[in-house]
Amino acid sequence: MRPLTEILEQVQAVIAERCAKGGRSPDDVRILGVTKTFGPEVVREAWEAGIAVCAENKVQEAAWKIPECPSQLSWHLIGHLQRNKVRAAVELFQMIHSVDSVRLLETIEACAEESGARPEILLEVNTSGESSKFGLKPEQVPEVIERAMECRNVTLSGFMTMAPFATEMESARPFFRRLRELRDEMESLYGIGLPELSMGMSGDYPVAVEEGATLVRLGTVLFGERPKFKIVRAADDDDI
């Protein structure tokens, strides 16, 4: 496999090209290194290559991995969050991308107040309508925004979505565009700023950038195929 620095330069060139089409600066797009199932040694390599933000899908994996990684890194949670994992999540992650209910939002707010954490959050929106995906329906978003505006310990920074799997990345465009349009509608309706759009993964991030992504979640394109291994822990996952 090529050096990560070389791969990252190529990805950054693609982002710059796609930003230029929309009249945006590539500085407006942050790359999240998705390190699910990769060990701390890969995270350290990512940091040394210039990746400042890494992302994990599961709280229990992050709990043992993050202490073994460079302390300067920021960490985002991009996977589904169960309410019994919220207390650990607010202490581990600077941003949680997967808020999909008022109940989860309120749990995050309560745990953040208790711990003194001040996480940023994104509302996960199911723009494709697929039953297999988590996320709010677009029409449910206003209710959660209104509750988030009352919170003192979390900051609502924007939205996240996942496009349906497809072999052609262009097919993802309508779902990314819908998220951007929804964000614009909500900013206008509530008079608030929602600067972050988390959308785009290894197979479709160029289209996501064209449609306004500010956070792209990249794993395979940076690190190669994920290793297959079972995390061995002394305690059960539910203990976290």
C-alpha positions in Angstrom: 0.0 0.0 0.0 1.2 3.5 -0.8 2.3 5.8 2.1 -0.6 7.5 3.8 0.9 10.9 3.2 0.7 10.3 -0.5 -2.8 9.0 -0.3 -3.9 11.9 1.8 -2.4 14.4 -0.7 -4.4 12.7 -3.5 -7.6 12.9 -1.5 -7.0 16.6 -0.6 -6.4 17.3 -4.3 -9.8 15.7 -5.2 -11.5 17.8 -2.4 -9.8 21.0 -3.7 -11.0 20.3 -7.3 -14.6 19.7 -6.2 -14.6 22.7 -3.9 -13.4 24.9 -6.8 -16.5 23.9 -8.8 -18.7 25.3 -6.1 -16.6 28.4 -5.4 -15.6 27.1 -1.9 -12.2 26.9 -0.2 -10.8 23.4 0.5 -10.2 24.7 4.0 -13.9 24.5 4.5 -13.8 20.6 4.4 -12.3 18.6 7.2 -11.3 15.0 6.7 -12.3 12.5 9.4 -10.1 9.5 9.5 -12.5 6.6 10.3 -10.4 4.2 12.3 -13.0 1.6 13.1 -11.2 -1.8 13.7 -7.8 -0.2 13.1 -5.3 -0.2 16.0 -3.6 2.8 17.7 -0.6 2.4 15.4 -2.7 3.3 12.4 -4.1 6.3 14.3 -0.6 7.5 15.1 0.3 7.2 11.4 -2.8 9.2 10.5 -1.8 11.9 13.0 1.8 12.1 11.7 0.4 12.3 8.1 -1.6 15.4 9.0 -5.1 14.0 10.0 -6.2 16.0 13.0 -9.6 14.4 13.6 -10.4 10.7 13.8 -13.8 9.0 14.1 -15.1 5.8 15.6 -18.4 4.0 15.2 -18.6 2.4 18.7 -18.1 3.8 22.1 -16.6 0.6 23.5 -13.9 0.4 20.9 -13.0 4.1 21.4 -12.8 3.7 25.1 -9.7 1.5 25.0 -8.2 3.0 21.8 -8.3 6.7 22.5 -6.0 6.6 25.5 -3.4 4.8 23.4 -3.4 7.5 20.7 -1.9 11.0 20.4 -3.6 13.3 22.9 -3.7 16.2 20.4 -6.3 14.4 18.2 -9.9 15.3 18.2 -12.5 12.4 18.2 -15.9 12.2 16.6 -18.5 9.5 17.1 -20.2 8.7 13.8 -22.0 5.4 14.7 -25.4 4.9 16.3 -25.4 5.9 20.0 -27.4 3.9 22.6 -28.5 5.9 25.6 -26.7 3.6 28.0 -23.4 4.6 26.2 -24.0 8.3 26.4 -22.1 9.0 29.6 -18.9 7.5 28.2 -19.5 9.1 24.8 -19.6 12.7 26.1 -16.3 12.2 27.9 -14.6 10.6 24.9 -15.8 12.6 21.9 -15.8 16.3 20.9 -18.6 15.8 18.4 -21.4 13.3 18.2 -22.8 12.9 14.6 -25.7 10.5 15.3 -28.3 12.3 17.4 -31.6 10.9 16.1 -34.3 11.6 18.7 -35.3 14.1 21.4 -34.8 11.4 24.0 -31.2 10.9 23.0 -30.6 14.6 22.9 -31.9 15.0 26.4 -29.7 12.2 27.7 -26.7 13.8 26.1 -27.6 17.1 27.7 -28.0 15.5 31.1 -24.7 13.6 31.0 -22.8 16.6 29.7 -24.1 18.7 32.5 -23.0 16.0 35.1 -19.6 15.5 33.6 -18.8 19.1 32.6 -18.3 18.1 29.0 -19.5 20.4 26.2 -19.9 18.3 23.1 -21.0 19.5 19.7 -23.8 17.4 18.1 -25.2 16.8 14.7 -28.7 15.6 13.9 -28.6 12.4 11.8 -31.2 12.7 9.0 -32.4 9.8 7.0 -32.6 11.6 3.6 -33.1 8.3 1.7 -36.0 7.0 3.7 -34.4 3.6 3.9 -35.8 1.5 6.8 -32.4 -0.1 7.4 -30.9 3.3 8.3 -31.0 5.2 11.6 -31.9 8.9 11.5 -34.7 11.4 11.8 -37.2 11.8 9.0 -36.8 15.4 7.6 -40.2 16.4 9.0 -39.0 15.4 12.5 -36.0 17.7 12.5 -37.8 20.9 13.7 -38.9 19.3 16.9 -35.4 18.2 17.8 -33.9 21.6 16.8 -36.3 23.4 19.1 -35.3 21.2 22.0 -31.6 21.6 21.2 -32.0 25.4 21.3 -33.0 25.0 24.9 -29.9 23.0 25.9 -27.1 24.7 27.7 -24.5 21.9 27.6 -24.5 20.8 24.0 -24.1 22.8 20.8 -26.1 21.9 17.7 -23.7 22.4 14.8 -25.4 20.8 11.8 -26.6 17.6 10.2 -25.3 14.2 9.1 -26.6 11.7 6.6 -25.6 8.5 4.8 -26.5 7.9 1.1 -27.7 4.5 0.0 -25.0 2.1 -1.1 -24.4 2.3 -4.9 -21.7 1.5 -7.4 -22.0 4.9 -9.0 -21.2 7.8 -6.6 -23.3 10.2 -8.7 -26.5 8.4 -7.4 -25.7 9.8 -3.9 -26.1 13.4 -5.0 -29.9 13.8 -4.4 -29.5 12.7 -0.8 -26.6 15.0 -0.1 -28.4 17.9 -1.8 -31.5 17.2 0.3 -29.5 17.5 3.5 -28.0 20.8 2.4 -31.4 22.2 1.4 -32.8 21.1 4.7 -30.0 22.8 6.6 -30.6 26.0 4.7 -34.3 25.8 5.4 -33.7 25.3 9.1 -31.2 28.1 9.4 -33.7 30.5 7.8 -36.6 29.2 9.8 -34.9 29.5 13.2 -32.4 32.2 12.5 -29.5 30.0 13.7 -26.2 28.9 12.2 -25.8 25.2 11.3 -22.4 25.2 9.7 -21.5 21.5 9.6 -22.7 19.0 7.1 -21.3 15.5 7.7 -21.8 13.6 4.5 -19.7 11.5 2.1 -17.6 8.4 2.7 -14.8 6.7 0.7 -17.0 5.8 -2.2 -18.9 9.1 -2.7 -17.1 11.9 -0.9 -16.3 13.9 -4.1 -20.0 14.4 -4.8 -20.6 15.2 -1.1 -18.0 18.0 -1.3 -19.7 19.4 -4.4 -23.0 19.5 -2.5 -21.6 21.3 0.5 -20.0 18.7 2.9 -17.8 20.2 5.6 -17.0 16.8 7.2 -16.2 13.8 5.1 -15.9 10.4 6.8 -13.0 8.5 5.2 -11.8 5.0 6.1 -11.1 2.6 3.3 -9.8 5.2 0.9 -7.1 6.2 3.4 -6.3 3.1 5.3 -7.3 0.2 3.0 -9.6 -2.7 3.8 -10.6 -3.0 7.4 -8.9 -5.8 9.5 -11.3 -8.4 10.8 -10.8 -9.0 14.5 -12.9 -9.2 17.6 -12.2 -6.7 20.4 -11.2 -8.5 23.5 -12.0 -6.7 26.8 -12.1 -7.7 30.4 -15.6 -6.2 30.9 -18.7 -6.6 28.8 -19.5 -3.8 26.3 -22.6 -2.9 28.4 -20.3 -1.9 31.2 -19.3 1.2 29.2 
